[in-house]
């Protein structure tokens, strides 16, 4: 199993209480920490503009700006977003941004891409909120533009949603064949079909039953479009609250609720922690986390990307995961 780690960027209220002037230093130091530790193959950020579980005035740093910055201050880890919302940027423009970032990094960029879902920020930024069908149509056409741009240096598409006419994307990414594409989302009729047709990686639910179901459907789509199911690496994201004992896990969960409450409110904070962290397959003692992730590995999970909600303030959870979990699953 391969491992990536999310860097806190504020979206999940994971920089609360840190002065904005100091936030880049925190993010940079965590990225460099991961760069120096062979446990991690990659570092990741989210592509969002407004915080969760509720929009607040707390910072949410922009994903592709961070990609370029991390490219300049790291040397080994790969750099990904989970995931860029296709309609937030013209895809020919985003192909250019990603290619430039790939050059800065020496060929380490991953393109996580999806249809987008966070209605509040869509509308706030003036994008409207198109139907799921339109958002998925934009995803499909945008990925076609990426593939052309990164293989030939030029893209032309007269699509339903995007029209580009010999858009020049030079220089090409450094990576031979272009930047790897991660299609994120578990939509069974369209998203997984797009993944089957274009992706080197997928990213969907880490619940074992859901993971197995989505994998079977992905296999069916691969057979239908004539691609190799086994060539697609399946990944999932996990929130991690890990402790040496169950009591320590509970203390960490309580501390997370306390930190989120001033910004999100008590009910939202508790609900968010209960639904997103307490039930995670990566919450518990090391033995429990290893047991859960081993089951998923046996179902075909090849890449695990983890988020430690307290990492901007405390890296002991990361250290425990590096020491106990990663060696057991590699």
C-alpha positions in Angstrom: 0.0 0.0 0.0 1.2 3.5 -0.8 0.5 6.5 1.4 -0.2 10.2 0.9 -0.9 12.9 3.5 -3.1 16.0 3.5 -1.5 19.3 4.5 -3.8 21.5 6.5 -4.9 24.5 4.5 -7.8 25.8 6.5 -10.7 24.2 4.6 -11.5 21.9 7.5 -10.9 24.6 10.1 -7.5 23.0 10.6 -5.6 26.3 10.9 -7.9 28.0 13.4 -6.0 30.1 15.9 -2.9 30.4 13.8 -2.2 33.9 12.6 -2.6 34.1 8.8 0.9 35.5 8.5 2.2 32.3 10.0 0.0 29.8 8.2 2.3 29.4 5.2 5.2 28.5 7.5 3.1 25.8 9.1 2.0 24.3 5.8 5.5 24.5 4.4 7.1 22.9 7.4 4.6 20.0 7.3 5.1 19.5 3.5 8.9 19.4 4.1 8.5 17.0 7.0 6.6 14.6 4.7 9.2 15.2 2.0 11.9 14.0 4.4 10.1 10.8 5.5 9.9 7.8 3.2 6.5 6.9 4.7 4.9 9.4 2.5 4.8 9.2 -1.3 2.7 12.3 -1.7 1.3 15.4 -0.1 -2.3 16.7 -0.9 -4.6 19.6 -0.5 -8.3 20.1 -1.1 -9.7 22.4 -3.9 -12.2 24.4 -1.9 -12.8 28.1 -1.2 -15.2 28.0 1.8 -14.7 26.1 5.1 -16.6 23.1 6.3 -18.7 22.0 8.1 -20.1 25.5 7.7 -18.7 28.5 5.7 -16.8 30.8 8.0 -14.4 33.7 7.7 -11.5 31.4 8.6 -8.8 31.0 6.0 -9.0 28.5 3.2 -5.9 28.6 1.0 -6.2 28.1 -2.7 -5.1 24.7 -4.0 -3.0 25.4 -7.1 -1.2 28.3 -5.5 -0.1 25.8 -2.8 0.8 23.3 -5.4 3.3 25.7 -7.0 4.6 26.7 -3.6 5.1 23.1 -2.4 6.8 22.3 -5.7 9.4 25.0 -4.9 10.1 23.9 -1.3 10.1 20.1 -1.6 12.2 17.7 -3.7 10.8 14.2 -3.5 7.1 13.9 -2.6 4.5 14.0 -5.3 2.0 16.8 -5.2 -1.8 16.4 -5.5 -5.2 17.9 -5.0 -8.2 15.9 -4.0 -9.7 17.1 -6.0 -9.7 20.0 -8.4 -13.3 21.0 -9.4 -13.3 21.1 -13.2 -15.7 24.0 -13.6 -13.8 26.3 -11.2 -11.2 26.9 -13.9 -11.2 26.7 -17.7 -9.6 23.3 -18.4 -7.1 24.6 -21.0 -6.0 27.2 -18.5 -5.8 24.6 -15.7 -3.8 22.3 -18.0 -1.3 25.1 -18.4 -1.1 25.8 -14.7 -0.5 22.1 -13.9 2.2 21.9 -16.6 4.0 24.9 -15.2 3.8 23.4 -11.7 5.1 20.1 -13.0 8.2 21.9 -14.3 8.7 23.7 -11.1 8.5 20.4 -9.2 10.7 18.5 -11.5 7.9 16.3 -12.7 6.0 15.5 -9.4 2.4 16.7 -10.0 -0.7 14.5 -9.8 -4.0 15.8 -11.3 -6.9 15.0 -9.0 -10.0 16.1 -10.8 -13.8 15.8 -10.1 -17.1 17.4 -10.9 -17.4 19.5 -7.7 -20.1 19.4 -5.1 -20.0 22.3 -2.6 -23.0 24.3 -3.7 -22.4 27.2 -1.3 -19.0 28.1 -2.7 -20.1 27.5 -6.3 -22.9 30.1 -5.9 -20.8 32.5 -3.8 -18.1 32.6 -6.5 -20.6 33.2 -9.3 -20.4 29.8 -10.9 -24.1 29.0 -10.4 -24.7 25.4 -9.5 -25.2 23.4 -12.7 -27.0 20.0 -12.6 -25.0 16.9 -11.9 -25.3 16.0 -15.5 -23.7 19.2 -16.6 -20.9 19.1 -14.0 -20.1 15.5 -15.1 -20.2 16.6 -18.8 -17.7 19.3 -18.0 -15.5 16.8 -16.2 -15.5 14.5 -19.2 -14.7 17.2 -21.7 -12.1 18.8 -19.5 -10.2 15.6 -19.1 -10.1 15.2 -22.9 -8.6 18.6 -23.1 -5.9 17.7 -20.5 -4.9 14.6 -22.3 -4.5 16.4 -25.6 -2.7 19.3 -24.1 -0.2 17.2 -22.2 0.5 14.8 -25.0 0.7 17.1 -28.0 1.1 20.6 -26.5 -2.1 21.8 -28.1 -5.8 21.2 -27.5 -8.9 21.5 -29.7 -12.4 20.6 -28.7 -15.8 21.7 -29.9 -17.7 20.3 -27.0 -21.1 20.9 -25.4 -19.5 22.8 -22.5 -16.0 23.7 -23.6 -14.7 25.0 -26.9 -11.0 25.4 -27.4 -9.3 26.0 -30.7 -5.6 25.0 -30.9 -4.9 26.1 -27.3 -1.2 26.0 -26.9 0.1 24.4 -23.7 3.9 24.7 -23.8 6.2 23.6 -22.4 4.8 20.1 -21.9 4.8 18.6 -18.4 8.1 16.9 -17.6 6.3 13.6 -17.0 6.4 11.4 -20.0 2.9 10.9 -21.2 1.6 13.8 -19.2 0.4 14.3 -15.6 -1.3 11.3 -14.0 -5.0 11.8 -13.8 -7.0 10.8 -10.7 -10.8 10.9 -11.3 -12.4 11.3 -7.9 -16.0 10.4 -7.0 -18.1 7.3 -6.9 -21.0 8.2 -9.2 -21.8 4.8 -10.7 -23.1 5.6 -14.1 -20.9 8.5 -15.2 -18.0 9.3 -12.9 -16.8 5.7 -12.8 -17.2 5.5 -16.5 -15.1 8.6 -17.0 -12.5 7.1 -14.6 -12.5 3.8 -16.6 -11.9 5.6 -19.8 -9.3 8.2 -18.8 -7.8 7.7 -15.3 -4.7 6.1 -14.0 -6.1 6.5 -10.4 -9.5 6.6 -8.9 -10.6 7.9 -5.5 -13.9 6.9 -3.9 -15.4 5.7 -0.6 -13.2 4.0 2.0 -16.1 2.1 3.5 -15.4 -1.5 2.8 -18.8 -2.4 1.4 -19.0 0.7 -0.7 -15.4 0.3 -1.8 -16.1 -3.3 -3.0 -19.2 -2.2 -4.8 -17.6 0.8 -6.6 -14.7 -1.5 -7.6 -17.0 -4.0 -9.2 -18.8 -1.2 -11.1 -15.4 0.3 -12.2 -14.4 -3.2 -13.5 -17.7 -3.3 -15.5 -17.0 0.1 -17.1 -13.5 -0.9 -17.9 -14.7 -3.9 -19.8 -17.3 -1.8 -21.6 -14.8 0.8 -22.8 -11.9 -1.6 -23.4 -9.4 -0.5 -20.7 -7.4 -2.5 -18.2 -9.1 -2.5 -14.8 -5.9 -3.7 -13.1 -3.9 -0.8 -14.5 -6.0 1.7 -12.5 -4.8 2.2 -8.9 -7.8 2.6 -6.5 -7.4 5.1 -3.7 -9.4 6.4 -0.8 -9.1 9.2 1.7 -9.3 8.7 5.5 -9.6 11.1 8.4 -7.2 9.8 11.1 -7.6 10.1 14.8 -5.1 7.7 16.3 -3.9 7.0 19.8 -1.9 4.4 21.7 -5.1 3.6 23.7 -8.8 4.0 23.2 -8.8 6.7 26.0 -6.2 8.7 24.0 -8.4 8.4 20.9 -11.3 9.8 22.8 -9.2 12.6 24.2 -8.2 13.6 20.7 -11.8 13.5 19.4 -12.9 15.7 22.3 -10.1 18.1 21.7 -11.1 18.3 18.0 -14.7 19.2 19.0 -13.4 21.9 21.3 -11.2 23.4 18.6 -14.0 23.5 16.0 -16.7 24.8 18.3 -15.8 28.5 18.4 -15.8 28.7 14.6 -18.6 26.2 13.7 -20.8 26.1 16.7 -21.2 23.3 19.2 -23.8 21.2 17.3 -22.0 21.5 14.0 -18.7 20.7 15.6 -19.9 17.6 17.4 -21.9 16.4 14.4 -19.0 16.9 12.0 -16.6 15.0 14.3 -19.0 12.1 14.9 -19.8 11.7 11.2 -16.4 12.3 9.6 -13.9 11.3 12.2 -15.4 8.9 14.8 -16.6 6.5 12.2 -13.5 6.6 10.0 -11.7 3.4 9.2 -8.5 5.1 10.3 -9.7 6.2 13.8 -8.7 4.1 16.7 -5.6 2.4 18.1 -2.8 1.3 15.7 -4.0 -2.3 15.8 -7.6 -1.3 14.9 -6.4 1.0 12.1 -4.2 -1.7 10.7 -7.0 -4.2 10.8 -9.4 -1.9 9.0 -6.9 -0.9 6.3 -5.7 -4.5 5.8 -9.3 -5.5 5.0 -9.4 -2.7 2.4 -6.1 -3.6 1.0 -7.4 -7.1 0.5 -10.3 -5.6 -1.4 -7.9 -3.8 -3.8 -7.1 -0.5 -2.1 -3.7 0.4 -3.4 -3.3 4.0 -2.2 -4.3 5.5 1.1 -4.4 9.3 1.6 -4.8 10.4 5.2 -5.8 13.6 7.0 -4.7 14.3 10.5 -7.0 17.1 11.8 -4.5 18.3 14.5 -1.4 18.2 12.4 -0.9 22.0 12.3 -0.7 21.9 16.1 0.6 18.5 17.1 2.4 15.8 15.0 2.3 13.0 17.5 -0.6 11.3 15.7 1.4 11.4 12.5 4.4 10.0 14.2 2.4 7.1 15.7 0.9 6.3 12.3 4.4 6.4 10.7 5.8 4.2 13.3 3.1 1.6 13.6 0.7 1.6 10.7 2.7 2.3 7.6 5.3 -0.5 8.1 2.5 -3.0 8.8 0.8 -2.2 5.5 3.7 -1.8 3.2 
